[in-house]
Amino acid sequence: MCMPGTASPNMDRAEYEESLKIFWDFSNVLSTAERKGRAEGRAEGERDEKLRNAKNLKTLGVDVETISKATGLTKEEIESL
């Protein structure tokens, strides 16, 4: 058996095209999963940064409403820090 997307001497055109389709479908699935994972990682990192900034601002005595406006976090999220 040969790798998907590669031809062997005993493979007819239809088998080759089906093998190629499977290869490209698999490749697209992996690419989509990678993009989704990166987007989720970025979103998580951005949220962590907002929480760190809010915590620092709260430590400095900045009022909760100002912190909320600056970070986009809710007042409840800030008060729980």
KAHU-V272810 format. One record per residue. N is the residue number from 1. SS is DSSP state (alpha for helix, beta for strand, coil for the rest). PSI is psi as a letter, one per 20 degrees, with the letter a starting at -180 (999 if undefined). OMEGA is omega in whole degrees, 0 to 359 (* if undefined). Layout:
BEGIN
N|SS|PSI|OMEGA + N|SS|PSI|OMEGA
END
This chain:
BEGIN
1|coil|p|181 + 2|coil|r|179 + 3|coil|q|174 + 4|coil|p|179 + 5|coil|j|177 + 6|coil|q|182 + 7|coil|q|171 + 8|coil|q|182 + 9|coil|h|183 + 10|coil|j|185 + 11|coil|p|177 + 12|coil|r|186 + 13|alpha|g|181 + 14|alpha|g|178 + 15|alpha|g|179 + 16|alpha|g|181 + 17|alpha|h|177 + 18|alpha|g|177 + 19|alpha|g|179 + 20|alpha|g|178 + 21|alpha|g|179 + 22|alpha|g|179 + 23|alpha|g|182 + 24|alpha|h|176 + 25|alpha|g|179 + 26|alpha|g|179 + 27|alpha|g|179 + 28|alpha|h|178 + 29|alpha|g|180 + 30|alpha|g|180 + 31|alpha|g|179 + 32|alpha|g|179 + 33|alpha|h|179 + 34|alpha|g|179 + 35|alpha|g|180 + 36|alpha|g|179 + 37|alpha|g|179 + 38|alpha|g|179 + 39|alpha|g|179 + 40|alpha|h|179 + 41|alpha|g|178 + 42|alpha|g|180 + 43|alpha|g|179 + 44|alpha|g|179 + 45|alpha|g|178 + 46|alpha|g|179 + 47|alpha|g|178 + 48|alpha|h|179 + 49|alpha|g|178 + 50|alpha|g|180 + 51|alpha|g|178 + 52|alpha|g|179 + 53|alpha|g|180 + 54|alpha|g|180 + 55|alpha|g|179 + 56|alpha|g|179 + 57|alpha|h|179 + 58|alpha|g|178 + 59|alpha|h|179 + 60|coil|i|176 + 61|coil|j|178 + 62|coil|q|183 + 63|coil|q|186 + 64|alpha|g|181 + 65|alpha|g|179 + 66|alpha|g|178 + 67|alpha|g|179 + 68|alpha|g|179 + 69|alpha|h|183 + 70|alpha|h|186 + 71|alpha|h|184 + 72|coil|j|177 + 73|coil|q|177 + 74|coil|r|178 + 75|alpha|h|180 + 76|alpha|g|179 + 77|alpha|g|182 + 78|alpha|g|181 + 79|alpha|h|181 + 80|coil|i|180 + 81|coil|999|*
END
